[in-house]
Amino acid sequence: MKADRILDCVGLYCPMPIVKTSKEIKELADGEILEVIADDKGIKSDMPAWCSKTGHECLGIEEEDGEFHVFVKKKG
């Protein structure tokens, strides 16, 4: 999946990937996609929950070499 911006959260643990995603997504235009890369397994449940609460769309989560690539589409 092609992202408009990539946010590296490797080495960060809950709640920092969500905190950083919340800040970063404000910099995107409506409809743009943010790819969040993290190695905290919690992101698999935290990000979809955050998206449903904020109205952004979780497009999918891909796991590769112990890292999770989460794709979030900004609402609007």
VENJOPE-V592400 format. One record per helix or strand. SS is the DSSP state (H for helix, E for strand). FROM is the first residue (numbers start at 1). LEN is the number of residues. If there is no record, write none. Layout:
# VENJOPE-V592400
ss,from,len
SS,FROM,LEN
SS,FROM,LEN
This chain:
# VENJOPE-V592400
ss,from,len
E,5,4
H,16,10
E,33,6
H,43,12
E,57,8
E,67,7
